[in-house]
Structures are given as C-alpha cells and as structure tokens.
C-alpha cells in the first residue's frame, strides 16, 4: 500500500468546495484511495461526506492511502492538489 502525507492549504480546510474538488479528483484516478487525519479511521476519499467527517482544517496534515498501478504517482498528484487553495 502506498501512502503520502499532505498539508491542507485551503483556508476552510476540506469543507464544501475544496472537499468536492478533491473527491472528484480522486474519482478520476480510478484507484481506491482513502484519507485519514491523525487519530481517525481512514475514509473513502471519493465520499464527500466521509472526507468532511474528518474535520480537516487549514494547516492540518492528512495521509492518503492507495493500492494499485501507479499508486505512488497518483498520491503525489493528489497531495499536490491538497497543498493548493481549492476555494477559488
């Protein structure tokens, strides 16, 4: 299983619009990706409710987990996405 950490750059964390942008990007990968915050149970990263239930705020670190072909590359791209402000 590949993992990658990312620090959330969006000022509102992973709420509403940033969560929607992220979950769509995960769906586009076609890989089963999970996301977790320290002390939380990993959530399906294609589920906007699952992602929002983590309560991720600006500056929080999350861990992305995936299995499959090119998982390392996919997680690198998703981590890069999370390191940008997704509210615009």
MIPAZA-851899 format. One line per field, with one value per residue: x negated, z, y negated of N, C-alpha, C, CB in turn; residue number from 0; residue in one letter. Coordinates in pm, whole numbers, plus 50000, padded with zeros to 5 digits. Last residue first. Glycine has a CB too. Layout:
N
n_x: X/...
n_z: Z/...
n_y: Y/...
ca_x: X/...
ca_z: Z/...
ca_y: Y/...
c_x: X/...
c_z: Z/...
c_y: Y/...
cb_x: X/...
cb_z: Z/...
cb_y: Y/...
n: NUM/...
res: A/...
END
This chain:
88
n_x: 51086/51035/50801/50473/50270/50225/50396/50243/50033/50173/50241/49984/49906/50096/50015/49760/49825/49992/49951/50198/50270/50388/50338/50389/50282/50315/50285/50248/50383/50404/50751/50892/51112/51317/51402/51630/51545/51501/51762/51895/51767/51585/51346/51196/51314/51101/50939/51013/50773/50523/50464/50681/50697/50838/50795/50880/50877/50858/50952/50911/51156/51196/51014/51139/51371/51260/51156/51388/51522/51350/51365/51656/51688/51367/51090/51011/51041/50803/50610/50395/50295/50028/49996/49832/49900/49852/49940/49915
n_z: 49529/49715/49728/49741/49758/49856/49725/49492/49597/49663/49406/49303/49480/49423/49163/49214/49373/49204/48965/49039/49397/49681/49909/50127/50276/50565/50650/50870/50868/50742/50787/50894/50879/50962/50861/50719/50463/50370/50384/50208/49968/49886/49792/50004/50280/50566/50852/51168/51332/51424/51168/50900/50578/50290/50015/49691/49437/49121/48940/48928/48953/49228/49304/49200/49354/49606/49565/49517/49761/49943/49859/49906/50210/50353/50447/50506/50437/50304/50179/50239/50434/50356/50321/50266/50132/50055/49909/50000
n_y: 47126/47317/47458/47387/47687/47933/48101/48146/48296/48524/48612/48669/48871/49065/49132/49239/49461/49614/49752/49990/50018/49846/49572/49298/48998/48811/48463/48193/47862/47617/47595/47914/48182/48358/48596/48552/48490/48752/48857/48685/48744/49016/49087/49175/49333/49283/49421/49287/49072/48998/48770/48849/49006/49155/49382/49493/49704/49530/49349/49077/48951/48961/48760/48536/48537/48484/48218/48070/48117/47996/47725/47681/47835/47860/47895/47550/47292/47232/47502/47668/47937/48141/48493/48807/49126/49473/49786/50118
ca_x: 51104/51158/50905/50601/50312/50132/50433/50372/50006/50110/50347/50069/49825/50098/50150/49775/49734/50047/49916/50093/50295/50330/50394/50353/50354/50242/50363/50182/50381/50279/50632/50884/50979/51298/51271/51645/51585/51391/51652/51935/51757/51707/51444/51168/51315/51229/50934/51025/50903/50620/50410/50618/50710/50776/50851/50797/50939/50798/50994/50793/51093/51279/50991/51005/51380/51325/51069/51281/51582/51377/51239/51593/51766/51510/51159/50982/51156/50833/50733/50369/50409/50076/50016/49891/49842/49906/49868/50000
ca_z: 49415/49729/49639/49787/49692/49901/49860/49484/49538/49770/49499/49238/49469/49555/49186/49129/49423/49327/48971/48949/49254/49621/49786/50113/50167/50498/50623/50785/50916/50808/50724/50888/50842/51027/50927/50856/50551/50376/50456/50349/50022/49958/49691/49954/50133/50497/50711/51082/51272/51522/51287/50980/50723/50351/50146/49775/49569/49225/48923/48928/48821/49140/49344/49151/49208/49583/49598/49417/49634/49955/49850/49773/50092/50371/50350/50522/50504/50429/50167/50215/50370/50445/50261/50353/50110/50137/49901/50000
ca_y: 47033/47240/47509/47332/47562/47828/48057/48078/48165/48446/48573/48569/48749/49000/49079/49121/49357/49554/49611/49943/50028/49965/49631/49439/49062/48919/48583/48292/48000/47648/47536/47768/48133/48227/48594/48601/48380/48656/48920/48689/48608/48979/49045/49040/49342/49271/49379/49405/49102/49044/48836/48746/49005/49038/49350/49405/49694/49614/49487/49165/48953/49044/48899/48572/48556/48614/48331/48072/48160/48139/47800/47676/47792/47839/47980/47692/47354/47163/47423/47526/47872/48036/48362/48706/48994/49364/49659/50000
c_x: 51170/51187/51036/50709/50443/50160/50343/50411/50134/50078/50291/50178/49908/50014/50154/49911/49751/49957/49970/50075/50181/50358/50318/50415/50299/50334/50272/50272/50307/50270/50508/50756/50983/51160/51245/51512/51597/51425/51536/51825/51796/51692/51574/51259/51301/51210/51072/51019/50896/50756/50520/50569/50636/50799/50773/50871/50845/50877/50936/50831/50972/51214/51071/50973/51246/51343/51135/51191/51476/51435/51259/51460/51685/51568/51309/51048/51133/50951/50769/50496/50387/50181/50066/49900/49908/49833/49934/49911
c_z: 49297/49610/49650/49686/49754/49833/49912/49620/49528/49721/49614/49332/49407/49555/49319/49152/49345/49379/49095/48960/49172/49473/49749/49984/50152/50395/50556/50772/50817/50865/50807/50818/50825/51000/50999/50933/50696/50474/50476/50435/50170/50020/49755/49840/50079/50347/50646/50937/51193/51465/51385/51106/50782/50502/50202/49906/49663/49356/49026/48901/48814/49004/49254/49186/49150/49434/49565/49440/49524/49824/49859/49767/49962/50238/50378/50412/50527/50507/50303/50210/50361/50371/50368/50279/50207/50105/49994/50000
c_y: 47103/47150/47432/47373/47516/47694/47946/48021/48082/48305/48489/48520/48636/48873/49005/49053/49228/49442/49540/49792/49975/49960/49757/49492/49203/48983/48685/48414/48089/47789/47570/47724/47982/48167/48462/48604/48424/48544/48824/48752/48605/48841/49000/48998/49201/49288/49384/49357/49233/49080/48872/48817/48886/49045/49232/49381/49617/49600/49582/49309/49046/49059/48993/48718/48598/48641/48465/48194/48169/48194/47951/47750/47797/47792/47976/47774/47503/47224/47361/47441/47721/47956/48266/48574/48898/49235/49557/49876
cb_x: 50968/51150/50930/50594/50327/49989/50429/50481/49942/49982/50419/50131/49698/50046/50255/49761/49590/50064/49967/50127/50421/50388/50389/50400/50339/50190/50487/50043/50524/50256/50649/50890/50929/51318/51161/51706/51717/51361/51605/52067/51845/51740/51471/51026/51447/51294/50835/51159/50948/50638/50305/50718/50655/50833/50844/50764/50970/50650/50957/50719/51050/51419/51031/50898/51429/51462/51032/51196/51693/51474/51144/51572/51818/51538/51106/51028/51285/50863/50850/50293/50539/49960/50116/49808/49860/49894/49863/50096
cb_z: 49371/49853/49669/49803/49538/49873/49956/49433/49399/49821/49554/49110/49385/49661/49185/48981/49414/49435/48849/48803/49219/49685/49669/50237/50033/50601/50533/50843/50938/50916/50709/51029/50713/51175/50826/50855/50504/50236/50384/50366/49941/50068/49593/49910/50080/50527/50633/51112/51180/51624/51354/51013/50783/50292/50243/49702/49627/49247/48787/49061/48783/49124/49493/49210/49140/49654/49745/49423/49593/50072/49959/49732/50114/50484/50354/50660/50421/50400/50116/50087/50448/50494/50141/50484/49960/50288/49755/50122
cb_y: 46974/47157/47655/47175/47582/47871/48174/48173/48181/48515/48697/48627/48775/49095/49192/49160/49405/49662/49541/49982/49956/50096/49530/49523/48981/49025/48552/48332/48052/47552/47381/47708/48201/48240/48619/48740/48320/48598/49044/48766/48512/49083/49160/49032/49411/49134/49469/49484/48986/48941/48746/48625/49136/48905/49473/49270/49835/49575/49534/49155/48812/48984/48921/48477/48427/48618/48328/47940/48062/48167/47754/47532/47652/47736/48128/47741/47334/47019/47512/47509/47902/47944/48369/48690/48946/49398/49606/50000
n: 87/86/85/84/83/82/81/80/79/78/77/76/75/74/73/72/71/70/69/68/67/66/65/64/63/62/61/60/59/58/57/56/55/54/53/52/51/50/49/48/47/46/45/44/43/42/41/40/39/38/37/36/35/34/33/32/31/30/29/28/27/26/25/24/23/22/21/20/19/18/17/16/15/14/13/12/11/10/9/8/7/6/5/4/3/2/1/0
res: X/X/X/X/X/X/X/X/X/X/X/X/X/X/X/X/X/X/X/X/X/X/X/X/X/X/X/X/X/X/X/X/X/X/X/X/X/X/X/X/X/X/X/X/X/X/X/X/X/X/X/X/X/X/X/X/X/X/X/X/X/X/X/X/X/X/X/X/X/X/X/X/X/X/X/X/X/X/X/X/X/X/X/X/X/X/X/X
END
